Amino acid sequence: MDLLRRAARRLSLEELDEETLVSLRERARWEPKTGGETRPFPTPKHDDTFALTRVYRGPDFRNVDETTAFAALNSLLSLKISNHNRSDQSLGYAHGSVVRTVGGGTQFMILMGQTDGVERARRTLEGWDHTLEQLRNGEITDDDIRDAIAGLLNELTERMTTAAELVSLYSGFQNLRLDARALSGVIAALKRMTPEDVRSIARKYLLAAECPS
């Protein structure tokens, strides 16, 4: 079990400096669907429970178009990973992805999964690769991506009425004081976003590298 944990850490975090690692660990909180609070992974039921993460370096938060596309990509992947690892494979606990902004404003996407036992942990990692491969080869369709964009847009426009409330939901901008102009820029970027925009961001930050940064 220790070997698998160490292998996962090397794969995910070897190129990140310690300051960034600390910040990512502090921010890696699971966000439940109900309520506005964040929470850590659920308390494990067994001694061999794994909390696995894989970190991808993303865009600078000042690039609104890329940041918004990165958020739409996260919305898409979080659903697909949850459906595959939690529902289809019955790996239990929490599975999905989150976006965090750390350091000087660089965004990171964190694939997350919690499960019991070495074999299930291995299947969790394989499930991430399976979802990314579906995105690469077109099994995730343009309609899937449009649904993710629309879902994120609805979430922001329906639930958020002020910039401060947007920050509490939209983790990619959680450390920023967004004014009305910035908020309207995010929503405008989502409204004009195409599936190809999201695929382009995926190719640039997730699919181009052999392993995540």
Phi and psi in degrees as a GROMACS rama.xvg file:
@    title "Ramachandran Plot"
@    xaxis  label "Phi"
@    yaxis  label "Psi"
@TYPE xy
-63.8359  -37.3896  ASP-2
-63.5158  -41.6545  LEU-3
-66.0085  -41.1873  LEU-4
-60.4456  -46.1549  ARG-5
-65.454  -39.0851  ARG-6
-62.2711  -42.3318  ALA-7
-64.7254  -38.1447  ALA-8
-66.5399  -41.322  ARG-9
-62.9894  -43.9849  ARG-10
-62.0142  -37.9363  LEU-11
-89.6887  -38.2104  SER-12
-125.819  6.3692  LEU-13
-63.8422  -27.7747  GLU-14
-96.663  1.74927  GLU-15
-95.9891  140.113  LEU-16
-73.606  162.707  ASP-17
-63.7633  -36.6447  GLU-18
-61.8068  -42.1246  GLU-19
-66.8367  -39.6304  THR-20
-60.7852  -44.8079  LEU-21
-60.5591  -44.441  VAL-22
-63.7653  -41.8708  SER-23
-64.9942  -40.378  LEU-24
-63.1094  -39.7531  ARG-25
-66.49  -32.1546  GLU-26
-94.5134  -9.88836  ARG-27
-76.6055  81.7941  ALA-28
-119.468  140.427  ARG-29
-80.939  134.233  TRP-30
-104.83  108.93  GLU-31
-69.0742  157.909  PRO-32
-70.1916  -30.3412  LYS-33
-104.176  136.484  THR-34
84.5805  161.813  GLY-35
-97.9293  -2.56718  GLY-36
-87.0977  153.39  GLU-37
-99.837  161.57  THR-38
-146.825  156.272  ARG-39
-74.9365  -179.236  PRO-40
-52.9018  149.262  PHE-41
-56.5065  150.793  PRO-42
-61.5368  126.04  THR-43
-66.643  148.727  PRO-44
-93.7879  -14.165  LYS-45
-134.611  159.288  HIS-46
-70.8381  -22.5388  ASP-47
-102.618  31.309  ASP-48
-79.0162  134.486  THR-49
-106.371  133.462  PHE-50
-109.839  103.007  ALA-51
-104.03  140.268  LEU-52
-136.56  148.98  THR-53
-133.649  129.692  ARG-54
-111.662  130.409  VAL-55
-117.124  129.888  TYR-56
-74.3968  132.6  ARG-57
-116.903  -154.31  GLY-58
-79.4776  169.515  PRO-59
-76.5436  138.419  ASP-60
-63.8999  -19.4751  PHE-61
-72.6264  -16.1714  ARG-62
-88.0651  94.4848  ASN-63
-62.9369  -42.7497  VAL-64
-62.5634  -46.7109  ASP-65
-68.2636  -41.3326  GLU-66
-62.5063  -41.3839  THR-67
-69.2914  -39.4504  THR-68
-64.9544  -35.9663  ALA-69
-64.1636  -38.9664  PHE-70
-66.1201  -40.9608  ALA-71
-64.59  -39.8525  ALA-72
-61.8599  -42.1758  LEU-73
-62.4944  -42.6608  ASN-74
-59.0621  -41.467  SER-75
-65.1285  -51.1351  LEU-76
-68.9433  -36.1101  LEU-77
-59.5878  -43.441  SER-78
-66.9761  -45.6731  LEU-79
-64.9109  -41.5848  LYS-80
-66.5751  -42.9012  ILE-81
-61.6793  -44.9375  SER-82
-62.7463  -41.5935  ASN-83
-75.3911  -51.2705  HIS-84
-80.2591  -39.512  ASN-85
-85.7448  -47.1603  ARG-86
-85.0698  -57.9464  SER-87
-68.5589  -42.3413  ASP-88
-96.1421  -6.25141  GLN-89
53.4469  45.834  SER-90
-85.4105  -7.24607  LEU-91
76.0089  176.188  GLY-92
56.0225  -144.712  TYR-93
-107.033  134.188  ALA-94
-142.439  139.968  HIS-95
159.318  -146.047  GLY-96
-153.245  157.249  SER-97
-138.785  160.293  VAL-98
-115.301  136.342  VAL-99
-133.49  146.002  ARG-100
-108.114  126.017  THR-101
-137.176  172.397  VAL-102
59.6322  -129.99  GLY-103
-82.5466  9.71866  GLY-104
117.27  8.01169  GLY-105
-75.9832  136.886  THR-106
-92.9905  149.67  GLN-107
-131.899  139.745  PHE-108
-101.365  129.726  MET-109
-115.212  112.411  ILE-110
-78.496  133.898  LEU-111
-131.577  144.691  MET-112
-159.788  139.514  GLY-113
-127.335  129.55  GLN-114
-157.759  171.331  THR-115
-104.752  134.863  ASP-116
88.4155  153.828  GLY-117
-63.216  -44.8811  VAL-118
-64.5296  -42.0646  GLU-119
-68.5524  -34.265  ARG-120
-63.5007  -41.6916  ALA-121
-63.2641  -40.2508  ARG-122
-68.547  -29.5694  ARG-123
-63.7368  -47.6865  THR-124
-61.8861  -42.9005  LEU-125
-64.2712  -32.8347  GLU-126
-64.5984  -37.6925  GLY-127
-60.9441  -47.0209  TRP-128
-62.991  -37.7963  ASP-129
-61.191  -44.4017  HIS-130
-66.3604  -41.9513  THR-131
-65.5614  -36.7447  LEU-132
-66.746  -36.8621  GLU-133
-61.1603  -39.595  GLN-134
-66.7027  -40.2099  LEU-135
-66.4725  -41.0845  ARG-136
-95.6675  4.61921  ASN-137
91.3862  3.00625  GLY-138
-66.7056  -28.2182  GLU-139
-84.3928  115.551  ILE-140
-86.5742  169.501  THR-141
-60.8024  -35.4561  ASP-142
-64.5745  -38.2412  ASP-143
-59.825  -43.1301  ASP-144
-69.3915  -41.2  ILE-145
-60.0022  -39.1469  ARG-146
-63.2887  -39.877  ASP-147
-66.1007  -42.5124  ALA-148
-61.5335  -47.3832  ILE-149
-63.3945  -39.1471  ALA-150
-63.7668  -43.6265  GLY-151
-66.1293  -41.6308  LEU-152
-61.4505  -45.3126  LEU-153
-62.6525  -39.99  ASN-154
-62.2047  -42.2015  GLU-155
-73.0995  -41.9473  LEU-156
-78.7238  -32.2853  THR-157
-85.8741  -37.5697  GLU-158
-94.8894  -20.8851  ARG-159
-106.759  130.924  MET-160
-118.158  -14.6887  THR-161
-135.513  162.897  THR-162
-61.2367  -37.2737  ALA-163
-63.0753  -39.2432  ALA-164
-69.7206  -36.1056  GLU-165
-58.9406  -42.7705  LEU-166
-58.4875  -41.2117  VAL-167
-65.666  -25.5403  SER-168
-97.217  -45.9326  LEU-169
-92.0152  93.9487  TYR-170
-61.5543  -25.9782  SER-171
-61.8996  -22.8277  GLY-172
-117.213  23.7531  PHE-173
-66.4768  -21.8002  GLN-174
-100.33  7.57094  ASN-175
-103.573  151.575  LEU-176
-98.2521  97.1913  ARG-177
-84.846  130.508  LEU-178
-92.4574  177.753  ASP-179
-61.1191  -33.4723  ALA-180
-66.681  -41.8519  ARG-181
-65.4544  -41.2691  ALA-182
-60.9719  -45.5779  LEU-183
-64.8457  -31.0765  SER-184
-65.6835  -40.1928  GLY-185
-63.9854  -47.5512  VAL-186
-64.3747  -40.6448  ILE-187
-62.7609  -39.1938  ALA-188
-63.3501  -38.7149  ALA-189
-66.7872  -39.4626  LEU-190
-65.6662  -31.0311  LYS-191
-98.2688  1.83112  ARG-192
-72.63  141.467  MET-193
-115.194  162.29  THR-194
-55.7359  -35.1812  PRO-195
-65.2459  -34.3622  GLU-196
-59.4879  -42.6751  ASP-197
-70.3929  -40.3788  VAL-198
-63.0125  -38.5045  ARG-199
-62.5096  -42.1917  SER-200
-64.6958  -40.2344  ILE-201
-62.2876  -43.4283  ALA-202
-63.9193  -38.7967  ARG-203
-72.1997  -41.7989  LYS-204
-110.487  -21.0079  TYR-205
-117.29  -41.8383  LEU-206
-94.1672  -17.6921  LEU-207
-73.7616  -38.1522  ALA-208
-84.1956  148.34  ALA-209
-69.3072  -31.2733  GLU-210
-143.276  154.275  CYS-211
-68.9076  156.067  PRO-212
